[in-house]
Amino acid sequence: MTVRNLDRLFRPKSVALIGASRRPRAVGQVVARNLLRGGFAGAVIPVNPHEQAIEGVLAYHDIESLPVTPDLAVIATPPDTAFRS
């Protein structure tokens, strides 16, 4: 692993949120809200097969649909559903 790889981990320009949610107090909703309202300057890319948008941001149905390769992915979904997201 190079320092450049660590830069993407600690200072990502884009974050995919696997399991982003609109359900109050769900982990995916809390993380989405914190990223979008907390001052993260990069792109937040919600992934949820059942939602059109999360916090007003277009949601993608699966990771294959993402328009870019994110620097970082946060998995906020139960293990048995992670690979379906």
PyMOL commands that place a pseudoatom at each C-alpha (Angstrom):
pseudoatom trace, name=CA, resn=MET, resi=1, chain=A, elem=C, hetatm=0, pos=[0.000, 0.000, 0.000]
pseudoatom trace, name=CA, resn=THR, resi=2, chain=A, elem=C, hetatm=0, pos=[1.328, 3.413, -0.914]
pseudoatom trace, name=CA, resn=VAL, resi=3, chain=A, elem=C, hetatm=0, pos=[0.870, 6.782, 0.753]
pseudoatom trace, name=CA, resn=ARG, resi=4, chain=A, elem=C, hetatm=0, pos=[-1.359, 7.727, -2.177]
pseudoatom trace, name=CA, resn=ASN, resi=5, chain=A, elem=C, hetatm=0, pos=[-3.742, 4.903, -1.254]
pseudoatom trace, name=CA, resn=LEU, resi=6, chain=A, elem=C, hetatm=0, pos=[-3.885, 6.138, 2.331]
pseudoatom trace, name=CA, resn=ASP, resi=7, chain=A, elem=C, hetatm=0, pos=[-4.692, 9.629, 1.102]
pseudoatom trace, name=CA, resn=ARG, resi=8, chain=A, elem=C, hetatm=0, pos=[-7.884, 8.273, -0.469]
pseudoatom trace, name=CA, resn=LEU, resi=9, chain=A, elem=C, hetatm=0, pos=[-8.778, 6.594, 2.820]
pseudoatom trace, name=CA, resn=PHE, resi=10, chain=A, elem=C, hetatm=0, pos=[-8.208, 9.616, 5.047]
pseudoatom trace, name=CA, resn=ARG, resi=11, chain=A, elem=C, hetatm=0, pos=[-9.122, 12.387, 2.572]
pseudoatom trace, name=CA, resn=PRO, resi=12, chain=A, elem=C, hetatm=0, pos=[-11.577, 10.862, 0.095]
pseudoatom trace, name=CA, resn=LYS, resi=13, chain=A, elem=C, hetatm=0, pos=[-13.028, 13.000, -2.666]
pseudoatom trace, name=CA, resn=SER, resi=14, chain=A, elem=C, hetatm=0, pos=[-16.012, 10.666, -3.027]
pseudoatom trace, name=CA, resn=VAL, resi=15, chain=A, elem=C, hetatm=0, pos=[-17.788, 8.251, -0.697]
pseudoatom trace, name=CA, resn=ALA, resi=16, chain=A, elem=C, hetatm=0, pos=[-20.248, 5.552, -1.712]
pseudoatom trace, name=CA, resn=LEU, resi=17, chain=A, elem=C, hetatm=0, pos=[-22.682, 4.777, 1.091]
pseudoatom trace, name=CA, resn=ILE, resi=18, chain=A, elem=C, hetatm=0, pos=[-23.847, 1.199, 0.666]
pseudoatom trace, name=CA, resn=GLY, resi=19, chain=A, elem=C, hetatm=0, pos=[-27.123, 0.824, 2.536]
pseudoatom trace, name=CA, resn=ALA, resi=20, chain=A, elem=C, hetatm=0, pos=[-28.012, 4.511, 2.604]
pseudoatom trace, name=CA, resn=SER, resi=21, chain=A, elem=C, hetatm=0, pos=[-31.463, 4.861, 4.092]
pseudoatom trace, name=CA, resn=ARG, resi=22, chain=A, elem=C, hetatm=0, pos=[-34.358, 7.271, 4.635]
pseudoatom trace, name=CA, resn=ARG, resi=23, chain=A, elem=C, hetatm=0, pos=[-35.496, 5.303, 7.689]
pseudoatom trace, name=CA, resn=PRO, resi=24, chain=A, elem=C, hetatm=0, pos=[-35.039, 7.480, 10.814]
pseudoatom trace, name=CA, resn=ARG, resi=25, chain=A, elem=C, hetatm=0, pos=[-32.221, 6.361, 13.124]
pseudoatom trace, name=CA, resn=ALA, resi=26, chain=A, elem=C, hetatm=0, pos=[-31.046, 3.632, 10.729]
pseudoatom trace, name=CA, resn=VAL, resi=27, chain=A, elem=C, hetatm=0, pos=[-27.256, 3.523, 10.464]
pseudoatom trace, name=CA, resn=GLY, resi=28, chain=A, elem=C, hetatm=0, pos=[-27.452, 4.301, 6.740]
pseudoatom trace, name=CA, resn=GLN, resi=29, chain=A, elem=C, hetatm=0, pos=[-29.630, 7.344, 7.411]
pseudoatom trace, name=CA, resn=VAL, resi=30, chain=A, elem=C, hetatm=0, pos=[-27.401, 8.693, 10.191]
pseudoatom trace, name=CA, resn=VAL, resi=31, chain=A, elem=C, hetatm=0, pos=[-24.228, 8.303, 8.115]
pseudoatom trace, name=CA, resn=ALA, resi=32, chain=A, elem=C, hetatm=0, pos=[-25.876, 9.885, 5.046]
pseudoatom trace, name=CA, resn=ARG, resi=33, chain=A, elem=C, hetatm=0, pos=[-27.121, 12.841, 7.065]
pseudoatom trace, name=CA, resn=ASN, resi=34, chain=A, elem=C, hetatm=0, pos=[-23.740, 13.348, 8.743]
pseudoatom trace, name=CA, resn=LEU, resi=35, chain=A, elem=C, hetatm=0, pos=[-21.853, 13.245, 5.436]
pseudoatom trace, name=CA, resn=LEU, resi=36, chain=A, elem=C, hetatm=0, pos=[-24.287, 15.501, 3.583]
pseudoatom trace, name=CA, resn=ARG, resi=37, chain=A, elem=C, hetatm=0, pos=[-24.975, 18.027, 6.333]
pseudoatom trace, name=CA, resn=GLY, resi=38, chain=A, elem=C, hetatm=0, pos=[-21.685, 17.824, 8.201]
pseudoatom trace, name=CA, resn=GLY, resi=39, chain=A, elem=C, hetatm=0, pos=[-19.461, 19.638, 5.762]
pseudoatom trace, name=CA, resn=PHE, resi=40, chain=A, elem=C, hetatm=0, pos=[-17.969, 16.798, 3.713]
pseudoatom trace, name=CA, resn=ALA, resi=41, chain=A, elem=C, hetatm=0, pos=[-16.891, 18.572, 0.534]
pseudoatom trace, name=CA, resn=GLY, resi=42, chain=A, elem=C, hetatm=0, pos=[-16.702, 15.517, -1.717]
pseudoatom trace, name=CA, resn=ALA, resi=43, chain=A, elem=C, hetatm=0, pos=[-19.342, 13.560, -3.581]
pseudoatom trace, name=CA, resn=VAL, resi=44, chain=A, elem=C, hetatm=0, pos=[-21.651, 11.354, -1.517]
pseudoatom trace, name=CA, resn=ILE, resi=45, chain=A, elem=C, hetatm=0, pos=[-23.068, 8.504, -3.583]
pseudoatom trace, name=CA, resn=PRO, resi=46, chain=A, elem=C, hetatm=0, pos=[-25.970, 6.709, -1.869]
pseudoatom trace, name=CA, resn=VAL, resi=47, chain=A, elem=C, hetatm=0, pos=[-26.611, 3.072, -2.817]
pseudoatom trace, name=CA, resn=ASN, resi=48, chain=A, elem=C, hetatm=0, pos=[-29.989, 1.554, -1.991]
pseudoatom trace, name=CA, resn=PRO, resi=49, chain=A, elem=C, hetatm=0, pos=[-31.974, -0.761, -4.288]
pseudoatom trace, name=CA, resn=HIS, resi=50, chain=A, elem=C, hetatm=0, pos=[-35.311, 0.483, -2.907]
pseudoatom trace, name=CA, resn=GLU, resi=51, chain=A, elem=C, hetatm=0, pos=[-34.911, 4.280, -2.887]
pseudoatom trace, name=CA, resn=GLN, resi=52, chain=A, elem=C, hetatm=0, pos=[-34.756, 6.905, -5.633]
pseudoatom trace, name=CA, resn=ALA, resi=53, chain=A, elem=C, hetatm=0, pos=[-33.017, 9.517, -3.460]
pseudoatom trace, name=CA, resn=ILE, resi=54, chain=A, elem=C, hetatm=0, pos=[-31.512, 9.868, 0.006]
pseudoatom trace, name=CA, resn=GLU, resi=55, chain=A, elem=C, hetatm=0, pos=[-31.442, 13.333, 1.613]
pseudoatom trace, name=CA, resn=GLY, resi=56, chain=A, elem=C, hetatm=0, pos=[-32.216, 14.782, -1.817]
pseudoatom trace, name=CA, resn=VAL, resi=57, chain=A, elem=C, hetatm=0, pos=[-29.290, 13.018, -3.531]
pseudoatom trace, name=CA, resn=LEU, resi=58, chain=A, elem=C, hetatm=0, pos=[-29.893, 10.549, -6.369]
pseudoatom trace, name=CA, resn=ALA, resi=59, chain=A, elem=C, hetatm=0, pos=[-29.508, 6.981, -5.084]
pseudoatom trace, name=CA, resn=TYR, resi=60, chain=A, elem=C, hetatm=0, pos=[-28.139, 4.140, -7.180]
pseudoatom trace, name=CA, resn=HIS, resi=61, chain=A, elem=C, hetatm=0, pos=[-29.639, 0.662, -7.078]
pseudoatom trace, name=CA, resn=ASP, resi=62, chain=A, elem=C, hetatm=0, pos=[-26.327, -1.200, -6.897]
pseudoatom trace, name=CA, resn=ILE, resi=63, chain=A, elem=C, hetatm=0, pos=[-22.597, -0.576, -7.025]
pseudoatom trace, name=CA, resn=GLU, resi=64, chain=A, elem=C, hetatm=0, pos=[-22.431, -1.615, -10.670]
pseudoatom trace, name=CA, resn=SER, resi=65, chain=A, elem=C, hetatm=0, pos=[-24.615, 1.422, -11.492]
pseudoatom trace, name=CA, resn=LEU, resi=66, chain=A, elem=C, hetatm=0, pos=[-22.266, 3.983, -9.947]
pseudoatom trace, name=CA, resn=PRO, resi=67, chain=A, elem=C, hetatm=0, pos=[-21.098, 6.623, -12.439]
pseudoatom trace, name=CA, resn=VAL, resi=68, chain=A, elem=C, hetatm=0, pos=[-17.597, 6.765, -10.900]
pseudoatom trace, name=CA, resn=THR, resi=69, chain=A, elem=C, hetatm=0, pos=[-15.353, 4.606, -8.762]
pseudoatom trace, name=CA, resn=PRO, resi=70, chain=A, elem=C, hetatm=0, pos=[-15.526, 6.146, -5.284]
pseudoatom trace, name=CA, resn=ASP, resi=71, chain=A, elem=C, hetatm=0, pos=[-12.403, 6.720, -3.209]
pseudoatom trace, name=CA, resn=LEU, resi=72, chain=A, elem=C, hetatm=0, pos=[-14.096, 5.157, -0.196]
pseudoatom trace, name=CA, resn=ALA, resi=73, chain=A, elem=C, hetatm=0, pos=[-17.129, 2.973, 0.493]
pseudoatom trace, name=CA, resn=VAL, resi=74, chain=A, elem=C, hetatm=0, pos=[-18.997, 2.816, 3.780]
pseudoatom trace, name=CA, resn=ILE, resi=75, chain=A, elem=C, hetatm=0, pos=[-21.064, -0.339, 4.229]
pseudoatom trace, name=CA, resn=ALA, resi=76, chain=A, elem=C, hetatm=0, pos=[-24.058, 0.413, 6.439]
pseudoatom trace, name=CA, resn=THR, resi=77, chain=A, elem=C, hetatm=0, pos=[-26.189, -2.623, 5.773]
pseudoatom trace, name=CA, resn=PRO, resi=78, chain=A, elem=C, hetatm=0, pos=[-26.474, -6.025, 7.465]
pseudoatom trace, name=CA, resn=PRO, resi=79, chain=A, elem=C, hetatm=0, pos=[-23.939, -8.641, 6.288]
pseudoatom trace, name=CA, resn=ASP, resi=80, chain=A, elem=C, hetatm=0, pos=[-26.560, -10.811, 4.596]
pseudoatom trace, name=CA, resn=THR, resi=81, chain=A, elem=C, hetatm=0, pos=[-27.618, -7.922, 2.323]
pseudoatom trace, name=CA, resn=ALA, resi=82, chain=A, elem=C, hetatm=0, pos=[-24.212, -6.342, 1.635]
pseudoatom trace, name=CA, resn=PHE, resi=83, chain=A, elem=C, hetatm=0, pos=[-23.477, -8.294, -1.528]
pseudoatom trace, name=CA, resn=ARG, resi=84, chain=A, elem=C, hetatm=0, pos=[-26.929, -7.608, -2.968]
pseudoatom trace, name=CA, resn=SER, resi=85, chain=A, elem=C, hetatm=0, pos=[-26.373, -3.843, -2.621]
for i in range(1, 85): cmd.bond("trace and resi %d" % i, "trace and resi %d" % (i + 1))
show_as sticks, trace
zoom trace
